[in-house]
């Protein structure tokens, strides 16, 4: 599958998706967002892909939406654009294969929202993050008002949303917006090593953890525990569970098959 605004590469069971509009700081126009949807669907459909790494080319992860497209949008067009982007970002969030954002530079507006849709976020020491939409007279449209408070808490999220301020990687890590900060030259290798650690585990168990957390965040603790116990029971019927238990008792690495 070919892309105009993305690079898509599969190596060692990892799909690396790189937003590739460096002359525009990887700003998200409608075509790029549509390609992101195709790319995550491609990664999920491929048997040779077990995890997904998302990053940006050049100085930015994604510096925001393409303002040239937003400037003339009607209210109905704006709503449709937001819902289309939300649906595609949601596919990264609900992917049964781990998704990791490697934030190499600016992650602003839609870029910060895209990173937040991934399961784990690593940032270069040079990264800058923020939701500056209020400076343009709008609110975030791709999930920023919803994911940010879930990650950093209500007060910290509102401070970022209402000021539109840009923060550095260290502050983003302190708040819990990113999970790890690395030297710029180590970012991609660190992200790949993390994904390799993840995908060495049982695929069905990975998918179960992702879905249980995602669904559990939307319900009460009691309902969430029910979701967890259902997965605990379901996975106990799998060949991977038998292999994992046997490998542990035999003191050897497991050989999971996803069954």
C-alpha positions, 0 to 999 in steps of 0.5 A: 500500500502506498502513501503520499504523506506517510512512510510505512515500514515493517521490520522485526514484527514492528510497523513504523508509521512516520508522518512525512510532511516535514516542510509543514512540520507534519501538520495534519490535513484531511488527507494525512488523517485518512492515510493514518486510518489506512496505515493503522488498518494495514498494521492490524491486518498484517500477520507479520506485525505485532506492534506499531510505532508512530513518529514524525519526520524532521523537527516535529512529531505533528505540529497540529492541524493544517490551519489552511483547511480549518480557516474556511470550514463551516460549522457542519464541516468542522463537526464532520472533520472532528468526528472523522479524525476522532474515529481514526485516532480511536483505532490507534487507541483500541488497537489490540496490538500495542501502539507507541508514540515516539515524540521527536519534536513538536506535538501540538494540537492534533499532534498531541491528541494523536500521541495521546491516542497511542497506548504509551508515549515516549518523548525526546528531550527536545519535544514540545507538547501542548493544546493551543486551540484556544489561541485560534478561537476553537477547542481541540477536535480530536479528543484532547478535552477527553484524553488529557484529563484522563492522563494528567487530571482535571486541573492540570488538563484545564491549565494546559487547555485554557492557557494554550501553553506549550510545555517541554518533555520534562514537564510533560513527564512530570504531569504524566502526559508522556511516560518516558523521556530520552535523548533525541538520538536514543528515542526510536531505539528506545521505543522499538526496544519497549515494543519488542519487550511488549510483543514478546508476551502473549498476543491475546493477553496483550489485547485483553489488557488493552481492551480491559483498560479501555473499557474499564475507564468508562465504567465503575470500579466494580464493572471494570473488575467484572470486565477483568475477570471475564478476560481472566476466564476467557484467556484461561482457555487459550493455548498461549495460557497453557504454554506460558504456564508450562514455560514458567514451570519448566524455566524456559522462554515461552513460544506464544502463537496467539491461540 
